[in-house]
Amino acid sequence: MAKSKTIVLIHGNFVNNTSWTEWKHYYEQKGYQVYTPANPGHEGNPAELRAKVHPDLVKTGFIDVVNNVDKLINALPEKPLIIGHSMGGMATLKLVEMGKAAAGVSIDGAPPKNVFPPFQTLKTVLPSFGFFSFNKYFMGSRKWFDYAFFNTMPDAEKETAFEKIAVPESYKVSRELVLNSFSNLDFNKPHEPILFVGGGNDHIFPPSLTQTIAGRYKDANSRVKIKIFKGKSHFICGEPGWEEVADYILNWYENL
């Protein structure tokens, strides 16, 4: 069977589609057509978004993210390989369930509503729900990003990484992930192949959670694979050595 030559990359929370710039170029050089949609309310330059929040940010929920990518896919000539990071990983799983993907990859993916996260996750991401805040959106501090994203990077590189990728985030995205039934997954349903990638040192979604989500899939005829990269953080797609992760994914896909 001929493989789709189209890839859609879905960014997660706290960043926008500019976080995929290097991946897009990398995969295009390998002959793929690559799309990196910005989630609604996330369009723009990260530094400018930190200075002036996008007017549509606070309207955006997880359902909007999935619908936005679904609309893009419906306009494509073929079903793509969908690769999502963090919340985008969960969006990928939902789109696979909806029959929109040739295959799906969840990198350090958020859990669905029907998989309870470990304490480590709750402790790290609780501020992003805004349950105890008077702010209208979440903007992670340097300290928060250093712990949650950049924990494996040298201190000298953490500020540069923050300036490059950090953006404000809608509380509604996180809330819909844990409160809306749309964010459940049907683990018994047959599906296209799924690869779960985890960072061994991820402070938001530890590898144990990645393994738990993958282990919930029950259809014997549907393929599920797990790959944990030792020493990688939640910033697995941006920290040095991201090419190894990108190559592993493409090799898995091309050898299905």
C-alpha positions, 0 to 999 in steps of 0.5 A, spaced: 500 500 500 502 506 498 504 511 504 501 518 504 506 523 503 502 528 507 504 530 514 500 534 519 503 537 525 499 539 531 502 543 537 500 543 544 499 547 549 503 553 552 506 554 545 504 555 537 505 552 531 512 556 530 515 550 535 514 545 529 518 550 524 525 545 524 520 539 523 516 542 517 523 543 514 526 537 515 520 533 513 519 537 507 526 535 505 525 528 505 519 529 500 513 530 504 508 535 504 507 538 511 502 542 514 503 546 521 496 549 523 496 554 529 491 552 534 485 558 534 487 564 538 495 562 537 497 565 530 503 569 530 510 570 533 511 568 540 514 574 543 508 578 540 503 574 543 506 574 550 506 582 549 499 582 546 494 576 547 490 574 541 483 576 542 480 569 540 485 565 545 480 565 551 475 562 546 479 556 544 477 549 547 480 542 546 474 541 541 476 547 537 483 545 536 480 538 534 475 541 529 480 546 526 485 540 524 479 536 522 477 542 517 484 542 514 484 534 513 478 534 510 481 539 504 487 535 503 487 530 497 489 524 502 489 522 509 495 524 513 500 522 518 498 526 524 503 527 529 501 531 535 505 533 541 502 534 548 495 536 548 496 535 540 498 528 542 491 527 545 488 531 539 491 526 534 488 520 538 481 523 537 483 524 530 485 517 529 479 515 532 475 519 527 478 516 522 482 522 519 489 519 519 493 514 515 497 513 522 498 517 528 503 519 533 502 522 540 509 525 543 509 526 550 501 526 549 496 528 554 491 523 557 484 523 555 478 524 560 477 517 561 485 516 563 486 519 570 493 522 570 498 521 575 500 526 581 506 528 577 502 531 572 496 534 576 502 538 580 505 541 574 499 543 570 494 545 575 495 552 574 493 551 567 486 550 569 485 557 572 481 554 577 484 558 583 486 564 578 483 571 577 487 571 570 483 570 563 488 566 561 495 562 563 502 564 562 507 560 564 513 563 568 520 562 566 520 558 573 514 554 570 517 553 563 524 551 566 521 546 570 515 543 566 519 544 559 526 545 559 528 541 565 534 537 561 537 543 558 543 547 560 541 553 564 544 558 559 539 555 553 533 555 557 532 563 557 533 562 549 528 557 549 523 560 553 523 567 548 523 562 542 516 558 544 513 560 550 506 563 549 499 564 553 494 559 553 487 558 554 484 555 560 478 552 556 483 547 552 485 544 559 478 544 562 475 541 556 480 535 556 478 533 563 471 535 563 468 534 556 465 527 554 468 529 547 475 528 550 474 521 552 477 515 547 474 509 545 479 504 546 475 498 543 474 501 536 479 499 531 484 504 528 489 506 524 497 504 527 498 509 533 505 510 535 506 513 542 513 517 544 515 519 551 520 523 554 524 519 559 525 525 563 518 529 562 515 533 568 508 534 565 507 527 562 511 522 565 513 515 561 509 511 565 503 515 563 504 514 556 505 507 557 498 507 561 494 510 555 498 506 550 496 500 554 488 501 554 488 500 546 484 493 546 483 492 538 487 486 537 488 487 529 490 495 530 497 496 531 500 500 537 507 501 539 511 505 544 518 508 544 521 512 550 527 516 549 531 516 555 533 523 558 528 527 554 524 532 557 517 535 555 521 539 550 523 533 546 521 536 539 525 542 541 531 540 545 538 538 542 537 531 538 530 532 536 532 529 529 533 522 532 526 523 534 523 525 528 527 520 524 524 514 529 517 516 527 518 517 520 522 510 520 516 507 524 511 510 519 515 508 512 515 501 515 508 499 517 
